């Protein structure tokens, strides 16, 4: 049962940075998902795939996995490239493309 430790991406509906610094430990599923023949719902017999644990730092998550004897894989996140813009740049005289409607 391999655990993934990563920092999840923020929701597309968020503009702030709240809860984007937490690290997540979750287990990969050992059994394939099956389709219920009656309702058509997708289910999984592995309950570990439902477990999600949040940690404040990467080191806390790694230390927990080592202490519990859980094999893990750490995925580093790439920081987004910030492009600083101002609304006034849309109407600047030195704009690359001319402003049109």
ROTIVO-38409 format. One record per residue: x, y, z of N, C-alpha, C in turn; residue in one letter. Coordinates in Angstrom, 3 decimals. Example, Ala and Ser with C-alpha at 12.3 -4.5 7.8 and 13.67 -1.06 7.14 Angstrom:
BEGIN
<r n_X="13.190" n_Y="-5.690" n_Z="7.800" ca_X="12.300" ca_Y="-4.500" ca_Z="7.800" c_X="13.200" c_Y="-3.300" c_Z="7.800" r="A"/>
<r n_X="12.850" n_Y="-2.250" n_Z="7.080" ca_X="13.670" ca_Y="-1.060" ca_Z="7.140" c_X="12.900" c_Y="0.030" c_Z="7.870" r="S"/>
% end
This chain:
BEGIN
<r n_X="0.856" n_Y="-1.163" n_Z="0.000" ca_X="0.000" ca_Y="0.000" ca_Z="0.000" c_X="0.904" c_Y="1.228" c_Z="0.000" r="X"/>
<r n_X="1.034" n_Y="1.834" n_Z="-1.139" ca_X="1.891" ca_Y="2.998" ca_Z="-1.328" c_X="1.109" c_Y="4.271" c_Z="-1.026" r="X"/>
<r n_X="1.739" n_Y="5.171" n_Z="-0.294" ca_X="1.101" ca_Y="6.450" ca_Z="0.034" c_X="1.744" c_Y="7.553" c_Z="-0.797" r="X"/>
<r n_X="0.924" n_Y="8.492" n_Z="-1.250" ca_X="1.422" ca_Y="9.662" ca_Z="-1.968" c_X="1.395" c_Y="10.844" c_Z="-1.009" r="X"/>
<r n_X="2.492" n_Y="11.580" n_Z="-0.972" ca_X="2.567" ca_Y="12.803" ca_Z="-0.173" c_X="2.777" c_Y="13.950" c_Z="-1.147" r="X"/>
<r n_X="1.852" n_Y="14.885" n_Z="-1.154" ca_X="1.945" ca_Y="16.006" ca_Z="-2.074" c_X="1.169" c_Y="17.185" c_Z="-1.526" r="X"/>
<r n_X="1.368" n_Y="18.315" n_Z="-2.143" ca_X="0.608" ca_Y="19.516" ca_Z="-1.804" c_X="-0.408" c_Y="19.730" c_Z="-2.917" r="X"/>
<r n_X="-1.716" n_Y="19.569" n_Z="-2.619" ca_X="-2.717" ca_Y="19.643" ca_Z="-3.692" c_X="-2.827" c_Y="21.041" c_Z="-4.270" r="X"/>
<r n_X="-3.190" n_Y="21.085" n_Z="-5.534" ca_X="-3.397" ca_Y="22.365" ca_Z="-6.204" c_X="-4.653" c_Y="23.021" c_Z="-5.662" r="X"/>
<r n_X="-4.667" n_Y="24.334" n_Z="-5.674" ca_X="-5.840" ca_Y="25.032" ca_Z="-5.169" c_X="-6.970" c_Y="24.930" c_Z="-6.176" r="X"/>
<r n_X="-8.145" n_Y="25.102" n_Z="-5.690" ca_X="-9.346" ca_Y="25.043" ca_Z="-6.505" c_X="-9.334" c_Y="26.194" c_Z="-7.514" r="X"/>
<r n_X="-9.871" n_Y="25.963" n_Z="-8.690" ca_X="-9.912" ca_Y="27.005" ca_Z="-9.711" c_X="-10.811" c_Y="28.168" c_Z="-9.298" r="X"/>
<r n_X="-11.704" n_Y="27.940" n_Z="-8.353" ca_X="-12.612" ca_Y="28.985" ca_Z="-7.902" c_X="-11.986" c_Y="29.853" c_Z="-6.815" r="X"/>
<r n_X="-10.789" n_Y="29.513" n_Z="-6.377" ca_X="-10.131" ca_Y="30.272" ca_Z="-5.320" c_X="-9.213" c_Y="31.318" c_Z="-5.920" r="X"/>
<r n_X="-9.144" n_Y="32.451" n_Z="-5.271" ca_X="-8.169" ca_Y="33.445" ca_Z="-5.674" c_X="-7.142" c_Y="33.657" c_Z="-4.571" r="X"/>
<r n_X="-7.457" n_Y="33.215" n_Z="-3.367" ca_X="-6.559" ca_Y="33.382" ca_Z="-2.234" c_X="-5.627" c_Y="32.203" c_Z="-2.055" r="X"/>
<r n_X="-4.829" n_Y="32.265" n_Z="-1.002" ca_X="-3.853" ca_Y="31.224" ca_Z="-0.734" c_X="-4.218" c_Y="30.368" c_Z="0.484" r="X"/>
<r n_X="-5.431" n_Y="30.484" n_Z="0.998" ca_X="-5.830" ca_Y="29.735" ca_Z="2.186" c_X="-5.801" c_Y="28.237" c_Z="1.913" r="X"/>
<r n_X="-5.284" n_Y="27.484" n_Z="2.846" ca_X="-5.198" ca_Y="26.022" ca_Z="2.798" c_X="-4.404" c_Y="25.502" c_Z="1.603" r="X"/>
<r n_X="-3.598" n_Y="26.320" n_Z="0.981" ca_X="-2.803" ca_Y="25.854" ca_Z="-0.146" c_X="-1.396" c_Y="25.459" c_Z="0.290" r="X"/>
<r n_X="-1.084" n_Y="25.614" n_Z="1.560" ca_X="0.240" ca_Y="25.266" ca_Z="2.048" c_X="0.248" c_Y="23.925" c_Z="2.782" r="X"/>
<r n_X="-0.904" n_Y="23.261" n_Z="2.904" ca_X="-0.992" ca_Y="21.983" ca_Z="3.593" c_X="-0.503" c_Y="20.857" c_Z="2.690" r="X"/>
<r n_X="0.067" n_Y="19.839" n_Z="3.311" ca_X="0.524" ca_Y="18.652" ca_Z="2.608" c_X="-0.466" c_Y="17.526" c_Z="2.862" r="X"/>
<r n_X="-0.705" n_Y="16.711" n_Z="1.850" ca_X="-1.711" ca_Y="15.669" ca_Z="1.904" c_X="-1.054" c_Y="14.304" c_Z="1.754" r="X"/>
<r n_X="-1.458" n_Y="13.364" n_Z="2.607" ca_X="-1.023" ca_Y="11.977" ca_Z="2.491" c_X="-2.259" c_Y="11.160" c_Z="2.161" r="X"/>
<r n_X="-2.230" n_Y="10.478" n_Z="1.026" ca_X="-3.338" ca_Y="9.605" ca_Z="0.662" c_X="-2.790" c_Y="8.337" c_Z="0.035" r="X"/>
<r n_X="-3.542" n_Y="7.273" n_Z="0.156" ca_X="-3.113" ca_Y="5.964" ca_Z="-0.309" c_X="-3.621" c_Y="5.696" c_Z="-1.714" r="X"/>
<r n_X="-2.792" n_Y="5.001" n_Z="-2.483" ca_X="-3.230" ca_Y="4.568" ca_Z="-3.804" c_X="-4.068" c_Y="3.315" c_Z="-3.640" r="X"/>
<r n_X="-5.032" n_Y="3.135" n_Z="-4.501" ca_X="-5.932" ca_Y="1.995" ca_Z="-4.415" c_X="-5.216" c_Y="0.724" c_Z="-4.844" r="X"/>
<r n_X="-5.424" n_Y="-0.340" n_Z="-4.065" ca_X="-4.809" ca_Y="-1.627" ca_Z="-4.399" c_X="-5.723" c_Y="-2.485" c_Z="-5.259" r="X"/>
<r n_X="-7.012" n_Y="-2.217" n_Z="-5.213" ca_X="-7.970" ca_Y="-2.992" ca_Z="-5.998" c_X="-8.610" c_Y="-2.091" c_Z="-7.045" r="X"/>
<r n_X="-8.959" n_Y="-2.643" n_Z="-8.187" ca_X="-9.599" ca_Y="-1.800" ca_Z="-9.213" c_X="-11.021" c_Y="-1.435" c_Z="-8.812" r="X"/>
<r n_X="-11.502" n_Y="-0.338" n_Z="-9.346" ca_X="-12.874" ca_Y="0.081" ca_Z="-9.101" c_X="-13.817" c_Y="-0.801" c_Z="-9.906" r="X"/>
<r n_X="-14.980" n_Y="-1.046" n_Z="-9.331" ca_X="-15.971" ca_Y="-1.875" ca_Z="-10.009" c_X="-17.264" c_Y="-1.083" c_Z="-10.158" r="X"/>
<r n_X="-18.040" n_Y="-1.462" n_Z="-11.166" ca_X="-19.321" ca_Y="-0.807" ca_Z="-11.428" c_X="-20.426" c_Y="-1.684" c_Z="-10.854" r="X"/>
<r n_X="-21.285" n_Y="-1.077" n_Z="-10.045" ca_X="-22.426" ca_Y="-1.787" ca_Z="-9.488" c_X="-23.413" c_Y="-2.092" c_Z="-10.609" r="X"/>
<r n_X="-23.804" n_Y="-3.356" n_Z="-10.788" ca_X="-24.678" ca_Y="-3.675" ca_Z="-11.917" c_X="-26.085" c_Y="-3.096" c_Z="-11.797" r="X"/>
<r n_X="-26.570" n_Y="-2.893" n_Z="-10.589" ca_X="-27.940" ca_Y="-2.410" ca_Z="-10.420" c_X="-28.043" c_Y="-0.899" c_Z="-10.615" r="X"/>
<r n_X="-27.201" n_Y="-0.134" n_Z="-9.886" ca_X="-27.310" ca_Y="1.318" ca_Z="-9.916" c_X="-26.316" c_Y="1.982" c_Z="-10.867" r="X"/>
<r n_X="-25.244" n_Y="1.284" n_Z="-11.210" ca_X="-24.251" ca_Y="1.863" ca_Z="-12.092" c_X="-23.234" c_Y="2.729" c_Z="-11.360" r="X"/>
<r n_X="-23.257" n_Y="2.689" n_Z="-10.021" ca_X="-22.299" ca_Y="3.456" ca_Z="-9.238" c_X="-20.943" c_Y="2.787" c_Z="-9.269" r="X"/>
<r n_X="-19.908" n_Y="3.589" n_Z="-9.161" ca_X="-18.551" ca_Y="3.056" ca_Z="-9.126" c_X="-18.157" c_Y="2.896" c_Z="-7.669" r="X"/>
<r n_X="-17.662" n_Y="1.712" n_Z="-7.316" ca_X="-17.291" ca_Y="1.451" ca_Z="-5.930" c_X="-15.903" c_Y="0.831" c_Z="-5.871" r="X"/>
<r n_X="-15.383" n_Y="0.778" n_Z="-4.653" ca_X="-14.062" ca_Y="0.225" ca_Z="-4.428" c_X="-14.090" c_Y="-0.478" c_Z="-3.081" r="X"/>
<r n_X="-13.533" n_Y="-1.673" n_Z="-2.999" ca_X="-13.522" ca_Y="-2.436" ca_Z="-1.758" c_X="-12.387" c_Y="-2.001" c_Z="-0.834" r="X"/>
<r n_X="-11.443" n_Y="-1.222" n_Z="-1.349" ca_X="-10.295" ca_Y="-0.789" ca_Z="-0.558" c_X="-10.664" c_Y="0.495" c_Z="0.200" r="X"/>
<r n_X="-10.792" n_Y="0.395" n_Z="1.518" ca_X="-11.176" ca_Y="1.564" ca_Z="2.311" c_X="-10.009" c_Y="2.514" c_Z="2.545" r="X"/>
<r n_X="-8.776" n_Y="2.064" n_Z="2.347" ca_X="-7.631" ca_Y="2.964" ca_Z="2.525" c_X="-7.611" c_Y="4.067" c_Z="1.475" r="X"/>
<r n_X="-8.221" n_Y="3.838" n_Z="0.334" ca_X="-8.242" ca_Y="4.878" ca_Z="-0.707" c_X="-9.141" c_Y="6.041" c_Z="-0.309" r="X"/>
<r n_X="-9.981" n_Y="5.854" n_Z="0.718" ca_X="-10.848" ca_Y="6.928" ca_Z="1.192" c_X="-10.168" c_Y="7.793" c_Z="2.248" r="X"/>
<r n_X="-9.040" n_Y="7.351" n_Z="2.754" ca_X="-8.352" ca_Y="8.042" ca_Z="3.836" c_X="-7.468" c_Y="9.155" c_Z="3.292" r="X"/>
<r n_X="-7.638" n_Y="10.365" n_Z="3.830" ca_X="-6.815" ca_Y="11.515" ca_Z="3.460" c_X="-6.372" c_Y="12.196" c_Z="4.746" r="X"/>
<r n_X="-5.070" n_Y="12.395" n_Z="4.896" ca_X="-4.534" ca_Y="13.013" ca_Z="6.101" c_X="-3.782" c_Y="14.279" c_Z="5.705" r="X"/>
<r n_X="-4.074" n_Y="15.368" n_Z="6.401" ca_X="-3.451" ca_Y="16.653" ca_Z="6.116" c_X="-2.389" c_Y="16.951" c_Z="7.169" r="X"/>
<r n_X="-1.260" n_Y="17.519" n_Z="6.713" ca_X="-0.162" ca_Y="17.898" ca_Z="7.586" c_X="0.252" c_Y="19.327" c_Z="7.260" r="X"/>
<r n_X="0.795" n_Y="20.006" n_Z="8.258" ca_X="1.227" ca_Y="21.390" ca_Z="8.057" c_X="2.499" c_Y="21.476" c_Z="7.218" r="X"/>
<r n_X="3.405" n_Y="20.510" n_Z="7.369" ca_X="4.663" ca_Y="20.542" ca_Z="6.628" c_X="4.917" c_Y="19.195" c_Z="5.963" r="X"/>
<r n_X="5.778" n_Y="19.218" n_Z="4.990" ca_X="6.187" ca_Y="18.014" ca_Z="4.272" c_X="6.899" c_Y="17.046" c_Z="5.209" r="X"/>
<r n_X="7.740" n_Y="17.598" n_Z="6.096" ca_X="8.520" ca_Y="16.772" ca_Z="7.011" c_X="7.621" c_Y="16.017" c_Z="7.992" r="X"/>
<r n_X="6.529" n_Y="16.651" n_Z="8.440" ca_X="5.595" ca_Y="15.970" ca_Z="9.338" c_X="4.950" c_Y="14.770" c_Z="8.649" r="X"/>
<r n_X="4.585" n_Y="14.922" n_Z="7.397" ca_X="3.965" ca_Y="13.827" ca_Z="6.654" c_X="4.952" c_Y="12.688" c_Z="6.444" r="X"/>
<r n_X="6.190" n_Y="13.015" n_Z="6.104" ca_X="7.213" ca_Y="11.987" ca_Z="5.905" c_X="7.507" c_Y="11.274" c_Z="7.212" r="X"/>
<r n_X="7.611" n_Y="12.029" n_Z="8.293" ca_X="7.909" ca_Y="11.432" ca_Z="9.601" c_X="6.782" c_Y="10.504" c_Z="10.034" r="X"/>
<r n_X="5.532" n_Y="10.870" n_Z="9.786" ca_X="4.396" ca_Y="10.014" ca_Z="10.117" c_X="4.453" c_Y="8.711" c_Z="9.327" r="X"/>
<r n_X="4.716" n_Y="8.795" n_Z="8.019" ca_X="4.776" ca_Y="7.600" ca_Z="7.176" c_X="5.909" c_Y="6.680" c_Z="7.617" r="X"/>
<r n_X="7.054" n_Y="7.235" n_Z="7.950" ca_X="8.173" ca_Y="6.402" ca_Z="8.424" c_X="7.858" c_Y="5.757" c_Z="9.762" r="X"/>
<r n_X="7.249" n_Y="6.519" n_Z="10.668" ca_X="6.927" ca_Y="5.994" ca_Z="11.997" c_X="5.929" c_Y="4.838" c_Z="11.909" r="X"/>
<r n_X="4.968" n_Y="4.934" n_Z="10.977" ca_X="3.953" ca_Y="3.899" ca_Z="10.826" c_X="4.377" c_Y="2.784" c_Z="9.868" r="X"/>
<r n_X="5.554" n_Y="2.909" n_Z="9.250" ca_X="6.052" ca_Y="1.881" ca_Z="8.340" c_X="5.314" c_Y="1.844" c_Z="7.020" r="X"/>
<r n_X="4.865" n_Y="2.989" n_Z="6.549" ca_X="4.116" ca_Y="3.085" ca_Z="5.296" c_X="5.078" c_Y="3.490" c_Z="4.179" r="X"/>
<r n_X="5.192" n_Y="2.696" n_Z="3.106" ca_X="6.005" ca_Y="3.146" ca_Z="1.973" c_X="5.340" c_Y="4.353" c_Z="1.314" r="X"/>
<r n_X="6.148" n_Y="5.341" n_Z="0.950" ca_X="5.571" ca_Y="6.583" ca_Z="0.432" c_X="6.368" c_Y="7.109" c_Z="-0.731" r="X"/>
<r n_X="5.743" n_Y="8.015" n_Z="-1.450" ca_X="6.359" ca_Y="8.709" ca_Z="-2.578" c_X="5.999" c_Y="10.184" c_Z="-2.442" r="X"/>
<r n_X="7.018" n_Y="11.048" n_Z="-2.452" ca_X="6.798" ca_Y="12.480" ca_Z="-2.304" c_X="6.814" c_Y="13.128" c_Z="-3.680" r="X"/>
<r n_X="5.805" n_Y="13.921" n_Z="-3.967" ca_X="5.713" ca_Y="14.652" ca_Z="-5.224" c_X="5.853" c_Y="16.138" c_Z="-4.904" r="X"/>
<r n_X="6.886" n_Y="16.762" n_Z="-5.447" ca_X="7.112" ca_Y="18.192" ca_Z="-5.243" c_X="6.205" c_Y="18.986" c_Z="-6.183" r="X"/>
<r n_X="5.731" n_Y="20.096" n_Z="-5.699" ca_X="4.882" ca_Y="20.950" ca_Z="-6.525" c_X="5.704" c_Y="22.072" c_Z="-7.142" r="X"/>
<r n_X="5.307" n_Y="22.467" n_Z="-8.330" ca_X="5.948" ca_Y="23.603" ca_Z="-8.978" c_X="5.213" c_Y="24.863" c_Z="-8.588" r="X"/>
<r n_X="5.944" n_Y="25.870" n_Z="-8.231" ca_X="5.335" ca_Y="27.151" ca_Z="-7.885" c_X="4.897" c_Y="27.845" c_Z="-9.167" r="X"/>
<r n_X="3.699" n_Y="28.406" n_Z="-9.195" ca_X="3.231" ca_Y="29.071" ca_Z="-10.417" c_X="4.020" c_Y="30.340" c_Z="-10.693" r="X"/>
<r n_X="4.218" n_Y="30.605" n_Z="-11.967" ca_X="4.908" ca_Y="31.821" ca_Z="-12.372" c_X="3.931" c_Y="32.981" c_Z="-12.263" r="X"/>
<r n_X="4.288" n_Y="33.962" n_Z="-11.490" ca_X="3.405" ca_Y="35.108" ca_Z="-11.270" c_X="3.690" c_Y="36.179" c_Z="-12.316" r="X"/>
<r n_X="2.635" n_Y="36.640" n_Z="-12.962" ca_X="2.738" ca_Y="37.710" ca_Z="-13.939" c_X="2.017" c_Y="38.913" c_Z="-13.348" r="X"/>
<r n_X="2.768" n_Y="39.937" n_Z="-13.020" ca_X="2.194" ca_Y="41.125" ca_Z="-12.416" c_X="1.634" c_Y="42.010" c_Z="-13.530" r="X"/>
<r n_X="0.350" n_Y="42.301" n_Z="-13.453" ca_X="-0.310" ca_Y="43.122" ca_Z="-14.461" c_X="-1.129" c_Y="44.202" c_Z="-13.766" r="X"/>
<r n_X="-1.369" n_Y="45.230" n_Z="-14.487" ca_X="-2.252" ca_Y="46.292" ca_Z="-14.032" c_X="-3.324" c_Y="46.500" c_Z="-15.094" r="X"/>
<r n_X="-4.488" n_Y="46.914" n_Z="-14.666" ca_X="-5.577" ca_Y="47.143" ca_Z="-15.605" c_X="-5.216" c_Y="48.233" c_Z="-16.606" r="X"/>
<r n_X="-4.430" n_Y="49.190" n_Z="-16.176" ca_X="-4.051" ca_Y="50.295" ca_Z="-17.061" c_X="-3.175" c_Y="49.823" c_Z="-18.221" r="X"/>
<r n_X="-2.514" n_Y="48.662" n_Z="-18.075" ca_X="-1.684" ca_Y="48.148" ca_Z="-19.167" c_X="-2.516" c_Y="47.810" c_Z="-20.406" r="X"/>
<r n_X="-3.806" n_Y="47.573" n_Z="-20.250" ca_X="-4.661" ca_Y="47.292" ca_Z="-21.397" c_X="-4.774" c_Y="48.491" c_Z="-22.333" r="X"/>
<r n_X="-4.556" n_Y="49.688" n_Z="-21.807" ca_X="-4.735" ca_Y="50.911" ca_Z="-22.590" c_X="-3.432" c_Y="51.681" c_Z="-22.772" r="X"/>
<r n_X="-2.301" n_Y="51.046" n_Z="-22.529" ca_X="-1.011" ca_Y="51.727" ca_Z="-22.631" c_X="-0.693" c_Y="52.059" c_Z="-24.090" r="X"/>
<r n_X="0.020" n_Y="53.146" n_Z="-24.282" ca_X="0.380" ca_Y="53.573" ca_Z="-25.639" c_X="1.392" c_Y="52.625" c_Z="-26.266" r="X"/>
<r n_X="2.257" n_Y="52.024" n_Z="-25.475" ca_X="3.290" ca_Y="51.139" ca_Z="-26.006" c_X="2.862" c_Y="49.677" c_Z="-26.023" r="X"/>
<r n_X="1.587" n_Y="49.427" n_Z="-26.155" ca_X="1.082" ca_Y="48.060" ca_Z="-26.160" c_X="1.497" c_Y="47.348" c_Z="-27.434" r="X"/>
<r n_X="1.752" n_Y="46.038" n_Z="-27.355" ca_X="2.200" ca_Y="45.277" ca_Z="-28.514" c_X="1.146" c_Y="45.225" c_Z="-29.612" r="X"/>
<r n_X="-0.059" n_Y="44.855" n_Z="-29.229" ca_X="-1.163" ca_Y="44.837" ca_Z="-30.199" c_X="-2.067" c_Y="46.005" c_Z="-29.920" r="X"/>
<r n_X="-2.549" n_Y="46.649" n_Z="-30.961" ca_X="-3.446" ca_Y="47.800" ca_Z="-30.695" c_X="-4.751" c_Y="47.347" c_Z="-30.057" r="X"/>
<r n_X="-5.285" n_Y="48.187" n_Z="-29.219" ca_X="-6.519" ca_Y="47.897" ca_Z="-28.521" c_X="-7.688" c_Y="48.047" c_Z="-29.477" r="X"/>
<r n_X="-8.532" n_Y="47.038" n_Z="-29.567" ca_X="-9.726" ca_Y="47.084" ca_Z="-30.413" c_X="-10.908" c_Y="46.579" c_Z="-29.634" r="X"/>
<r n_X="-12.085" n_Y="46.775" n_Z="-30.178" ca_X="-13.304" ca_Y="46.295" ca_Z="-29.518" c_X="-13.572" c_Y="44.870" c_Z="-29.872" r="X"/>
% end
